[in-house]
């Protein structure tokens, strides 16, 4: 997702940009959607069985488990020749935070008073790693960059988050901020398009709707797999979509419909999917 300040914004319409469907991504979704709320460890064989149903080969699934363990998200415990996995405190905290952001994403939009938060950030080319960290964290905070060295957001309440990023990276001497309305030079809509490339974001939402809007799983097993893929796909949008005020979006913005589809399907599938997961765990 990160980019050099002089490079174009990557297209959101490609699944590889969001990592959709990778073994690690799907495993994170399984832990967040099922292991986290139940609070019980899960056998390796259970995880391999579920990931196999999602098209993940055993080698890739085991590699994903090892990477999550190395990153401190999960830890293993042995019982004879079998191994089961539980979330660490660190993993539980991160997945809980992620779940809150995923399930609340797109539900409501703040009323907008027309003001913008503007950051001027000058980081030299020689400090590429620092520039990368700044771009990554400001993008996650929902800010966009219409031109190199300038970051904007219509959510002025995010100033505190942006300030924390700047302080964490030690950039206070070279970053300046302003708040105020758009003035009479240039186009506000044009700035929005340059900062966030809404056409690419709309294409990503189109991909989501094409895959899930008409999906009707016929069995609880199929429903479990569909629910995992639904959440796995959706959980990338909080990173892609800055949740701009409706005044700055095209009419009938596709992100609104996509959020409605996600909530409808997740609610309809949640109970049966949880029941099937419990039966899979009990049978192992």
VOBA-1610 file (N, C-alpha, C; in pm, whole numbers, padded with zeros to 5 digits, always signed):
BEGIN
Unk+00082-00121+00000Unk+00000+00000+00000Unk+00085+00126+00000Unk+00204+00121+00055Unk+00287+00240+00063Unk+00343+00272-00075Unk+00387+00395-00093Unk+00440+00436-00222Unk+00542+00545-00202Unk+00631+00559-00298Unk+00723+00670-00295Unk+00645+00798-00320Unk+00693+00909-00266Unk+00617+01034-00275Unk+00596+01078-00419Unk+00683+01032-00512Unk+00671+01072-00651Unk+00602+00967-00736Unk+00564+00855-00674Unk+00504+00745-00749Unk+00353+00755-00744Unk+00284+00697-00843Unk+00137+00700-00842Unk+00081+00611-00734Unk-00041+00642-00691Unk-00110+00559-00594Unk-00142+00425-00658Unk-00116+00311-00591Unk-00147+00181-00650Unk-00296+00162-00668Unk-00332+00079-00765Unk-00473+00053-00792Unk-00531-00039-00687Unk-00641+00000-00627Unk-00706-00081-00527Unk-00784-00198-00589Unk-00801-00196-00721Unk-00887-00295-00783Unk-00820-00431-00796Unk-00691-00440-00773Unk-00622-00567-00780Unk-00621-00632-00643Unk-00663-00761-00639Unk-00671-00829-00510Unk-00535-00837-00443Unk-00423-00847-00524Unk-00293-00858-00461Unk-00257-00735-00381Unk-00318-00621-00412Unk-00289-00500-00335Unk-00339-00514-00192Unk-00445-00589-00174Unk-00501-00604-00041Unk-00468-00737+00022Unk-00396-00823-00051Unk-00355-00950+00005Unk-00469-01048+00024Unk-00583-01026-00048Unk-00701-01108-00026Unk-00675-01253-00057Unk-00717-01342+00034Unk-00712-01484+00007Unk-00580-01551+00035Unk-00476-01482+00082Unk-00350-01547+00115Unk-00367-01635+00237Unk-00276-01734+00252Unk-00286-01826+00366Unk-00282-01751+00498Unk-00192-01656+00511Unk-00180-01583+00637Unk-00303-01497+00663Unk-00353-01433+00557Unk-00471-01349+00571Unk-00591-01431+00616Unk-00614-01546+00550Unk-00726-01631+00586Unk-00711-01686+00728Unk-00589-01720+00766Unk-00565-01772+00901Unk-00594-01665+01006Unk-00553-01542+00980Unk-00584-01432+01071Unk-00735-01414+01085Unk-00805-01428+00973Unk-00950-01414+00977Unk-01014-01525+01059Unk-00965-01648+01043Unk-01018-01760+01121Unk-00997-01737+01270Unk-00878-01693+01308Unk-00851-01667+01450Unk-00937-01553+01501Unk-00953-01448+01422Unk-01032-01334+01467Unk-01180-01362+01474Unk-01231-01440+01379Unk-01375-01463+01369Unk-01423-01577+01460Unk-01335-01675+01488Unk-01381-01795+01560Unk-01301-01825+01686Unk-01169-01821+01678Unk-01088-01855+01796Unk-01096-01745+01901Unk-01090-01621+01860Unk-01095-01508+01953Unk-01222-01507+02038Unk-01342-01510+01978Unk-01463-01502+02062Unk-01485-01624+02150Unk-01438-01742+02108Unk-01460-01861+02188Unk-01354-01877+02297Unk-01237-01816+02276Unk-01136-01813+02382Unk-01072-01946+02414Unk-01081-02043+02323Unk-01023-02175+02348Unk-00916-02206+02243Unk-00813-02284+02280Unk-00712-02323+02181Unk-00772-02414+02075Unk-00706-02422+01962Unk-00757-02501+01850Unk-00645-02587+01794Unk-00678-02712+01761Unk-00578-02807+01711Unk-00528-02766+01572Unk-00402-02799+01544Unk-00346-02777+01411Unk-00432-02844+01305Unk-00476-02966+01332Unk-00555-03041+01234Unk-00684-02969+01199Unk-00747-02903+01297Unk-00869-02827+01270Unk-00841-02712+01175Unk-00734-02638+01203Unk-00698-02525+01119Unk-00662-02571+00978Unk-00589-02681+00966Unk-00552-02732+00834Unk-00676-02776+00757Unk-00771-02837+00827Unk-00895-02881+00763Unk-00974-02763+00708Unk-00988-02657+00788Unk-01066-02541+00744Unk-00995-02468+00630Unk-00864-02450+00643Unk-00791-02380+00538Unk-00789-02460+00409Unk-00788-02592+00420Unk-00796-02676+00301Unk-00927-02651+00227Unk-01036-02636+00303Unk-01165-02607+00241Unk-01169-02471+00173Unk-01074-02385+00207Unk-01063-02252+00146Unk-00961-02250+00033Unk-00908-02369+00000Unk-00813-02380-00111Unk-00668-02357-00075Unk-00634-02363+00054Unk-00497-02340+00099Unk-00428-02475+00118Unk-00314-02494+00054Unk-00239-02618+00068Unk-00180-02629+00208Unk-00158-02755+00252Unk-00111-02778+00389Unk+00023-02709+00414Unk+00115-02713+00320Unk+00245-02649+00340Unk+00229-02500+00365Unk+00145-02435+00285Unk+00124-02291+00302Unk+00056-02261+00435Unk-00038-02346+00476Unk-00107-02326+00603Unk-00009-02338+00720Unk+00079-02437+00715Unk+00177-02454+00824Unk+00275-02338+00827Unk+00314-02290+00711Unk+00403-02173+00707Unk+00335-02051+00768Unk+00206-02034+00739Unk+00132-01921+00795Unk+00124-01932+00947Unk+00101-02052+00998Unk+00100-02073+01143Unk+00234-02035+01204Unk+00341-02080+01143Unk+00474-02050+01197Unk+00504-01901+01194Unk+00459-01834+01089Unk+00483-01689+01080Unk+00402-01614+01184Unk+00279-01655+01207Unk+00199-01590+01311Unk+00260-01613+01448Unk+00315-01733+01469Unk+00381-01763+01596Unk+00507-01678+01614Unk+00587-01669+01507Unk+00710-01589+01514Unk+00680-01441+01539Unk+00565-01396+01490Unk+00526-01256+01508Unk+00464-01230+01645Unk+00445-01336+01724Unk+00392-01319+01860Unk+00242-01312+01869Unk+00170-01352+01762Unk+00024-01349+01765Unk-00033-01472+01834Unk+00031-01588+01812Unk-00018-01714+01868Unk+00097-01790+01931Unk+00061-01886+02015Unk+00161-01974+02076Unk+00106-02116+02078Unk+00198-02213+02074Unk+00157-02353+02065Unk+00171-02422+02199Unk+00094-02529+02215Unk+00110-02617+02330Unk+00091-02760+02278Unk+00175-02850+02328Unk+00175-02988+02279Unk+00099-03079+02374Unk+00024-03171+02317Unk-00046-03274+02393Unk-00016-03407+02325Unk+00084-03480+02376Unk+00130-03600+02309Unk+00195-03563+02177Unk+00144-03618+02069Unk+00200-03588+01937Unk+00124-03476+01866Unk+00021-03427+01931Unk-00061-03324+01869Unk-00026-03186+01924Unk-00055-03084+01842Unk-00025-02945+01879Unk-00152-02863+01863Unk-00178-02778+01959Unk-00288-02683+01945Unk-00235-02542+01968Unk-00314-02445+01924Unk-00269-02307+01921Unk-00367-02218+01996Unk-00313-02123+02070Unk-00395-02023+02138Unk-00339-01885+02107Unk-00426-01786+02114Unk-00383-01648+02094Unk-00304-01599+02215Unk-00197-01525+02190Unk-00125-01458+02297Unk-00204-01335+02341Unk-00165-01275+02451Unk-00229-01150+02493Unk-00213-01044+02385Unk-00094-01040+02324Unk-00067-00947+02215Unk-00161-00974+02097Unk-00176-01101+02062Unk-00263-01138+01951Unk-00408-01105+01978Unk-00453-01133+02101Unk-00591-01103+02137Unk-00617-00953+02128Unk-00523-00873+02175Unk-00541-00727+02172Unk-00550-00677+02029Unk-00461-00725+01942Unk-00460-00679+01804Unk-00585-00723+01729Unk-00626-00848+01748Unk-00745-00896+01678Unk-00872-00831+01732Unk-00877-00803+01861Unk-00993-00735+01918Unk-01005-00595+01861Unk-00892-00526+01852Unk-00893-00391+01793Unk-00935-00397+01647Unk-00882-00498+01574Unk-00917-00512+01434Unk-01064-00544+01415Unk-01118-00632+01501Unk-01260-00669+01489Unk-01350-00548+01509Unk-01317-00466+01607Unk-01399-00346+01632Unk-01399-00255+01511Unk-01284-00242+01448Unk-01274-00154+01332Unk-01347-00213+01212Unk-01337-00345+01195Unk-01401-00410+01081Unk-01553-00400+01090Unk-01608-00436+01206Unk-01754-00446+01217Unk-01822-00309+01227Unk-01748-00208+01269Unk-01808-00075+01276Unk-01785+00005+01149Unk-01697-00045+01062Unk-01659+00029+00942Unk-01778+00047+00848Unk-01801+00169+00806Unk-01906+00198+00709Unk-02044+00215+00769Unk-02056+00197+00902Unk-02190+00202+00962Unk-02245+00343+00970Unk-02161+00437+01005Unk-02206+00576+01017Unk-02098+00670+00965Unk-02138+00783+00916Unk-02043+00886+00873Unk-02069+01014+00951Unk-01960+01072+00999Unk-01972+01194+01078Unk-02024+01308+00989Unk-02102+01397+01051Unk-02141+01519+00979Unk-02015+01603+00961Unk-02007+01675+00851Unk-01885+01746+00815Unk-01908+01895+00817Unk-01814+01967+00879Unk-01828+02113+00888Unk-01752+02186+00779Unk-01697+02111+00680Unk-01629+02174+00568Unk-01482+02204+00591Unk-01432+02171+00708Unk-01291+02200+00738Unk-01201+02083+00700Unk-01076+02116+00669Unk-00974+02017+00634Unk-00858+02023+00733Unk-00803+01907+00762Unk-00674+01899+00830Unk-00567+01885+00722Unk-00465+01971+00726Unk-00359+01970+00625Unk-00225+01957+00696Unk-00144+01862+00650Unk-00009+01843+00702Unk+00092+01868+00590Unk+00193+01950+00619Unk+00307+01967+00528Unk+00423+01890+00588Unk+00469+01788+00517Unk+00573+01699+00570Unk+00688+01690+00472Unk+00803+01739+00512Unk+00920+01737+00425Unk+01023+01640+00483Unk+01029+01520+00422Unk+01127+01419+00464Unk+01219+01394+00347Unk+01350+01411+00363Unk+01442+01400+00250Unk+01445+01261+00189Unk+01479+01256+00060Unk+01486+01131-00014Unk+01584+01033+00050Unk+01687+01084+00114Unk+01788+00997+00176Unk+01732+00916+00293Unk+01617+00956+00348Unk+01556+00884+00460Unk+01432+00810+00412Unk+01454+00718+00317Unk+01343+00648+00254Unk+01264+00562+00354Unk+01334+00501+00447Unk+01265+00416+00545Unk+01171+00501+00631Unk+01217+00619+00670Unk+01135+00709+00750Unk+01015+00758+00670Unk+01035+00789+00544Unk+00925+00832+00458Unk+00822+00720+00442Unk+00872+00599+00429Unk+00783+00482+00416Unk+00696+00468+00541Unk+00758+00479+00658Unk+00682+00466+00783Unk+00578+00577+00795Unk+00615+00698+00758Unk+00521+00810+00766Unk+00403+00787+00672Unk+00430+00747+00547Unk+00323+00721+00451Unk+00230+00611+00500Unk+00290+00503+00549Unk+00210+00388+00593Unk+00116+00427+00707Unk+00169+00497+00805Unk+00089+00529+00923Unk-00013+00639+00897Unk+00021+00737+00815Unk-00077+00841+00782Unk-00187+00785+00693Unk-00152+00693+00602Unk-00254+00628+00519Unk-00349+00548+00606Unk-00295+00474+00704Unk-00380+00397+00794Unk-00471+00489+00875Unk-00424+00610+00904Unk-00505+00707+00977Unk-00610+00773+00888Unk-00610+00740+00758Unk-00712+00791+00669Unk-00675+00917+00594Unk-00550+00962+00605Unk-00508+01081+00531Unk-00468+01043+00390Unk-00485+01137+00297Unk-00445+01117+00159Unk-00344+01222+00118Unk-00268+01191+00013Unk-00163+01282-00033Unk-00190+01325-00177Unk-00247+01446-00198Unk-00276+01490-00334Unk-00151+01528-00413Unk-00046+01575-00344Unk+00083+01608-00406Unk+00192+01568-00307Unk+00315+01545-00354Unk+00422+01505-00264Unk+00441+01603-00149Unk+00452+01549-00027Unk+00479+01630+00091Unk+00358+01693+00155Unk+00240+01670+00099Unk+00116+01727+00153Unk+00018+01614+00185Unk-00038+01618+00306Unk-00136+01518+00349Unk-00261+01590+00396Unk-00378+01536+00359Unk-00504+01604+00392Unk-00605+01503+00445Unk-00699+01554+00524Unk-00813+01475+00570Unk-00928+01568+00605Unk-01052+01531+00568Unk-01167+01611+00610Unk-01207+01582+00754Unk-01139+01488+00817Unk-01167+01454+00957Unk-01065+01525+01046Unk-01096+01647+01086Unk-01000+01723+01165Unk-00978+01659+01302Unk-01071+01573+01344Unk-01055+01505+01472Unk-00937+01408+01471Unk-00884+01379+01352Unk-00771+01287+01344Unk-00637+01358+01362Unk-00643+01487+01398Unk-00519+01560+01422Unk-00438+01496+01533Unk-00505+01449+01639Unk-00434+01388+01751Unk-00361+01262+01706Unk-00425+01182+01621Unk-00362+01060+01572Unk-00244+01093+01481Unk-00262+01193+01395Unk-00153+01235+01308Unk-00036+01291+01389Unk-00068+01367+01493Unk+00037+01423+01578Unk+00115+01312+01647Unk+00047+01207+01690Unk+00115+01095+01754Unk+00210+01027+01657Unk+00166+01012+01532Unk+00253+00953+01430Unk+00379+01037+01413Unk+00361+01168+01399Unk+00474+01259+01379Unk+00570+01252+01498Unk+00516+01252+01619Unk+00601+01246+01738Unk+00674+01113+01749Unk+00604+01004+01719Unk+00667+00872+01726Unk+00786+00861+01631Unk+00775+00928+01517Unk+00882+00920+01417Unk+00984+01031+01432Unk+00967+01118+01532Unk+01063+01225+01557Unk+01067+01330+01447Unk+00950+01359+01387Unk+00946+01451+01274Unk+00886+01587+01309Unk+00873+01617+01438Unk+00812+01745+01476Unk+00877+01867+01411Unk+01012+01871+01393Unk+01072+01992+01335Unk+01039+02013+01187Unk+00992+01909+01114Unk+00975+01923+00969Unk+00831+01901+00924Unk+00737+01894+01017Unk+00597+01877+00981Unk+00515+01991+01040Unk+00427+02050+00957Unk+00344+02162+01000Unk+00198+02130+00966Unk+00106+02178+01049Unk-00035+02145+01026Unk-00121+02271+01025Unk-00233+02260+00953Unk-00332+02368+00944Unk-00470+02306+00944Unk-00569+02380+00989Unk-00709+02339+00979Unk-00789+02454+00921Unk-00879+02425+00826Unk-00962+02531+00772Unk-01037+02483+00650Unk-01125+02567+00595Unk-01204+02531+00478Unk-01122+02541+00350Unk-01169+02475+00245Unk-01107+02485+00114Unk-01129+02627+00062Unk-01026+02686+00000Unk-01036+02823-00049Unk-01079+02825-00196Unk-01062+02938-00263Unk-01119+02957-00396Unk-01032+02913-00511Unk-00914+02861-00484Unk-00823+02821-00593Unk-00828+02670-00609Unk-00848+02625-00733Unk-00850+02482-00758Unk-00986+02420-00729Unk-00990+02287-00740Unk-01115+02212-00722Unk-01103+02118-00602Unk-01200+02128-00512Unk-01200+02040-00396Unk-01216+01895-00439Unk-01308+01868-00533Unk-01327+01733-00585Unk-01200+01682-00653Unk-01131+01770-00725Unk-01006+01731-00790Unk-00900+01692-00689Unk-00892+01766-00580Unk-00796+01732-00474Unk-00829+01595-00413Unk-00958+01569-00392Unk-01000+01441-00335Unk-00959+01326-00427Unk-00980+01343-00558Unk-00946+01235-00652Unk-00796+01210-00655Unk-00715+01317-00650Unk-00571+01299-00650Unk-00522+01235-00520Unk-00589+01264-00411Unk-00544+01213-00282Unk-00585+01068-00260Unk-00699+01027-00315Unk-00751+00894-00282Unk-00790+00807-00402Unk-00790+00860-00522Unk-00822+00780-00642Unk-00949+00699-00622Unk-01061+00769-00613Unk-01188+00706-00580Unk-01234+00607-00687Unk-01191+00627-00811Unk-01229+00532-00915Unk-01173+00393-00888Unk-01048+00386-00842Unk-00987+00258-00808Unk-01055+00197-00685Unk-01088+00282-00588Unk-01157+00233-00469Unk-01294+00179-00505Unk-01366+00247-00594Unk-01497+00199-00638Unk-01484+00064-00707Unk-01376+00045-00784Unk-01354-00083-00852Unk-01332-00195-00750Unk-01265-00163-00640Unk-01245-00263-00535Unk-01378-00303-00473Unk-01465-00204-00453Unk-01599-00235-00401Unk-01680-00316-00502Unk-01663-00287-00630Unk-01731-00365-00734Unk-01689-00511-00726Unk-01558-00534-00706Unk-01508-00672-00693Unk-01575-00741-00575Unk-01589-00669-00464Unk-01651-00726-00345Unk-01796-00765-00373Unk-01872-00674-00434Unk-02012-00702-00462Unk-02028-00814-00564Unk-01941-00817-00665Unk-01948-00923-00765Unk-01930-01060-00701Unk-01845-01066-00600Unk-01815-01195-00538Unk-01922-01237-00437Unk-01978-01141-00362Unk-02059-01180-00247Unk-02207-01143-00256Unk-02244-01040-00332Unk-02383-00991-00325Unk-02485-01100-00357Unk-02453-01190-00451Unk-02549-01294-00487Unk-02519-01430-00429Unk-02425-01437-00335Unk-02382-01566-00282Unk-02486-01621-00184Unk-02523-01746-00202Unk-02620-01812-00115Unk-02571-01953-00082Unk-02488-01970+00019Unk-02437-02103+00056Unk-02552-02198+00090Unk-02540-02324+00045Unk-02648-02419+00062Unk-02633-02507+00186Unk-02516-02513+00245Unk-02496-02596+00364Unk-02420-02516+00470Unk-02422-02566+00594Unk-02349-02496+00700Unk-02199-02497+00673Unk-02150-02604+00612Unk-02007-02611+00578Unk-01973-02503+00477Unk-02051-02493+00371Unk-02027-02389+00272Unk-02042-02250+00333Unk-02135-02238+00426Unk-02159-02109+00489Unk-02040-02066+00574Unk-01977-02163+00643Unk-01856-02131+00720Unk-01748-02075+00630Unk-01723-02144+00519Unk-01619-02096+00427Unk-01656-01961+00367Unk-01783-01943+00334Unk-01826-01814+00277Unk-01809-01701+00378Unk-01839-01729+00504Unk-01825-01626+00608Unk-01680-01585+00626Unk-01590-01683+00623Unk-01447-01652+00637Unk-01402-01565+00521Unk-01441-01602+00399Unk-01400-01522+00283Unk-01463-01382+00286Unk-01586-01374+00331Unk-01653-01244+00341Unk-01576-01149+00432Unk-01545-01195+00552Unk-01474-01111+00649Unk-01332-01084+00601Unk-01267-01186+00544Unk-01130-01170+00497Unk-01122-01063+00389Unk-01221-01060+00299Unk-01223-00959+00194Unk-01257-00821+00253Unk-01356-00815+00340Unk-01403-00687+00390Unk-01303-00618+00481Unk-01226-00697+00556Unk-01140-00633+00657Unk-01028-00549+00597Unk-01013-00551+00465Unk-00914-00465+00402Unk-00965-00324+00372Unk-01096-00308+00370Unk-01149-00177+00331Unk-01121-00066+00433Unk-01115-00093+00564Unk-01078+00017+00654Unk-00941+00076+00622Unk-00853-00003+00560Unk-00722+00048+00522Unk-00726+00120+00388Unk-00822+00084+00303Unk-00830+00143+00170Unk-00919+00266+00164Unk-01027+00265+00242Unk-01130+00367+00232Unk-01120+00466+00347Unk-01095+00594+00319Unk-01080+00694+00425Unk-01213+00740+00485Unk-01324+00684+00439Unk-01456+00721+00491Unk-01480+00871+00479Unk-01470+00921+00358Unk-01492+01062+00333Unk-01638+01099+00355Unk-01664+01224+00390Unk-01803+01270+00401Unk-01876+01250+00268Unk-02005+01227+00275Unk-02082+01202+00153Unk-02076+01320+00057Unk-02056+01441+00112Unk-02048+01560+00026Unk-01931+01553-00072Unk-01828+01475-00039Unk-01708+01466-00121Unk-01707+01344-00212Unk-01811+01263-00205Unk-01817+01138-00280Unk-01912+01149-00399Unk-01894+01064-00499Unk-01989+01062-00611Unk-02129+01025-00562Unk-02233+01065-00634Unk-02370+01028-00595Unk-02386+00876-00589Unk-02468+00830-00496Unk-02495+00687-00480Unk-02364+00608-00465Unk-02279+00653-00377Unk-02145+00595-00359Unk-02156+00445-00329Unk-02081+00365-00405Unk-02088+00221-00398Unk-02042+00166-00263Unk-01960+00243-00193Unk-01913+00198-00061Unk-02026+00184+00038Unk-02130+00267+00024Unk-02245+00260+00115Unk-02320+00129+00093Unk-02347+00097-00033Unk-02416-00029-00063Unk-02332-00149-00020Unk-02202-00143-00042Unk-02114-00253-00004Unk-02118-00278+00145Unk-02118-00171+00224Unk-02126-00185+00370Unk-02257-00249+00410Unk-02366-00213+00343Unk-02496-00272+00374Unk-02496-00422+00342Unk-02436-00459+00228Unk-02428-00601+00191Unk-02345-00679+00291Unk-02231-00623+00332Unk-02148-00693+00430Unk-02224-00717+00560Unk-02288-00613+00611Unk-02359-00626+00739Unk-02474-00727+00728Unk-02547-00723+00617Unk-02660-00814+00599Unk-02612-00960+00595Unk-02508-00987+00516Unk-02459-01124+00502Unk-02392-01172+00630Unk-02312-01085+00692Unk-02243-01127+00814Unk-02343-01161+00923Unk-02445-01082+00936Unk-02547-01109+01037Unk-02623-01238+01006Unk-02657-01259+00880Unk-02734-01378+00841Unk-02652-01506+00855Unk-02522-01497+00827Unk-02436-01617+00827Unk-02372-01645+00962Unk-02369-01546+01049Unk-02287-01556+01171Unk-02325-01676+01258Unk-02453-01688+01293Unk-02494-01794+01384Unk-02466-01934+01330Unk-02514-01967+01209Unk-02486-02100+01154Unk-02337-02128+01135Unk-02259-02027+01096Unk-02115-02047+01077Unk-02048-02078+01210Unk-02086-02007+01316Unk-02030-02034+01448Unk-02067-02175+01495Unk-02190-02217+01468Unk-02233-02351+01506Unk-02153-02458+01434Unk-02129-02438+01305Unk-02051-02538+01230Unk-01907-02540+01277Unk-01851-02423+01305Unk-01714-02419+01360Unk-01707-02498+01490Unk-01804-02479+01577Unk-01805-02550+01705Unk-01812-02701+01682Unk-01887-02744+01582Unk-01896-02887+01555Unk-01766-02942+01499Unk-01698-02864+01416Unk-01569-02906+01362Unk-01467-02920+01473Unk-01465-02823+01566Unk-01372-02827+01678Unk-01403-02946+01768Unk-01531-02972+01792Unk-01571-03082+01880Unk-01537-03218+01822Unk-01541-03231+01689Unk-01514-03359+01624Unk-01366-03390+01613Unk-01281-03288+01634Unk-01136-03309+01615Unk-01072-03369+01741
//
